Amino acid sequence: MSRSSLRNIMFGAAVIAVYALPPGAHAGGGGLTGGATEWTQLLNNGELVSLVGQSTTQIDNQIRQITQLAEQIQNQLRIYQTMLQNTAQLPAHVWSDITGDLARLQSVVTKARGISFSMGNADDVLTARFKSYADFKTGLPSGQSFSSTYRDWSTTNRDTIAGTLAAAGLTAEQFASEGSTMTQLKAMSETSDGQMKALQVGHEIAAEQVAQMQKLRGLVAQQMTMMGTWYASEQANRDLAQARRESLFDATAPSPHGGQTMEPRW
């Protein structure tokens, strides 16, 4: 495989992780097998050439934007909590804004899981395609792969959110989709206690997402560093092999002169 092809796969894999997987995969559905098929199709696309060198910056920017949005929602919900403490119940137009913030928070969670799922999928595909990548030491604890580490992150994130909801007497199913979330929020808006509960839950989940996104950003950075090191090592081996081949073919043949002349002796 050529140098440009290897580079395209390494950088293209990471960019597609954020932007090219279908919505079902972003939500964590479809499983690794279906995702791997999608990856294989995408990685064979010649348009990956245009993605060279852009992936690390784009992924880092995506995670930073998600983190900033979670922080903004967290701060805004804190303001609403203060407002509610000073009034019997928040008016409908304010609650409408809160509903929008909580819907965006749900989107933050979904996007974070999508990045985790997709980057883990990239690790699976590269492991399957390149033996040198599969044998490369990642430096992760207990011999884990990046794929399994992303799954652990996603599981922890999901369980933490479920625990926050359970502490407020709610279930993850009630906030599993946009439709059920809106129905639940509408019911909670009818009383001040319900409004405060929704604000508290939203604030805690937003705070948790800020912390989890920082961990995810560190994990992505570690993976990209490892991928870069692997690529450099792979290319160094190829360059050395090429240099040896060139040296072999450029070597000067032994001179035919200077030895004993072969001539008939009568």
Long-range contacts (C-beta under 8 A, 24 or more apart in sequence): 3-235, 3-238, 4-49, 4-52, 6-231, 6-234, 6-235, 7-52, 7-231, 8-48, 8-49, 8-51, 8-52, 9-43, 9-48, 9-126, 9-129, 10-126, 10-227, 10-228, 10-230, 10-231, 11-48, 11-51, 11-52, 11-53, 11-54, 11-55, 11-56, 12-42, 12-43, 12-48, 12-51, 12-52, 12-55, 13-39, 13-43, 13-55, 13-122, 13-125, 13-126, 14-55, 14-56, 14-59, 14-119, 14-122, 14-224, 14-227, 15-51, 15-54, 15-55, 15-58, 15-59, 16-42, 16-43, 16-51, 16-118, 16-122, 17-59, 17-115, 17-118, 17-119, 17-121, 17-122, 18-58, 18-59, 18-62, 18-114, 18-115, 18-118, 19-58, 21-114, 21-117, 21-118, 21-121, 25-114, 25-117, 25-118, 25-121, 26-110, 26-111, 26-113, 26-114, 26-117, 26-118, 27-110, 27-113, 27-114, 28-113, 28-114, 28-117, 28-154, 32-120, 32-121, 32-124, 32-147, 35-117, 35-118, 35-121, 35-124, 36-121, 36-124, 36-125, 36-128, 39-121, 39-122, 39-124, 39-125, 40-125, 43-125, 43-129, 55-224, 56-224, 59-115, 59-119, 59-220, 59-224, 60-217, 60-220, 60-221, 62-111, 62-115, 63-115, 63-213, 63-216, 63-217, 63-220, 64-217, 66-108, 66-111, 66-112, 66-209, 66-213, 67-209, 67-210, 67-213, 67-214, 67-217, 69-104, 69-108, 70-105, 70-108, 70-206, 70-209, 70-210, 70-213, 71-206, 71-210, 73-101, 73-102, 73-104, 73-105, 73-108, 73-202, 73-206, 74-203, 74-206, 74-207, 74-210, 76-101, 77-101, 77-199, 77-202, 77-203, 77-206, 78-203, 80-199, 81-196, 81-199, 81-200, 81-203, 84-192, 84-195, 84-196, 84-199, 88-192, 89-191, 89-192, 89-195, 90-189, 90-192, 90-195, 92-189, 95-189, 95-195, 98-185, 98-195, 98-198, 98-199, 98-202, 99-182, 99-185, 99-186, 99-189, 101-202, 102-181, 102-185, 102-198, 102-202, 103-178, 103-181, 103-182, 105-202, 105-205, 105-206, 105-209, 106-175, 106-178, 106-181, 108-206, 108-209, 109-157, 109-161, 109-205, 109-209, 112-157, 112-209, 112-212, 112-213, 112-216, 113-154, 113-157, 113-158, 115-216, 115-220, 116-150, 116-151, 116-153, 116-154, 116-157, 116-216, 117-150, 117-154, 119-146, 119-150, 119-219, 119-220, 119-223, 120-146, 120-147, 120-148, 120-149, 120-150, 120-151, 121-147, 123-147, 123-150, 123-223, 126-227, 130-234, 132-230, 132-233, 132-234, 132-237, 133-230, 133-234, 136-226, 136-229, 136-230, 136-233, 138-223, 138-226, 139-222, 139-226, 140-222, 146-219, 146-223, 146-226, 149-219, 150-219, 153-212, 153-215, 153-216, 153-219, 156-212, 157-208, 157-209, 157-212, 160-208, 160-212, 161-205, 161-208, 164-201, 164-204, 164-205, 164-208, 165-201, 168-197, 168-200, 168-201, 169-197, 170-197, 170-201
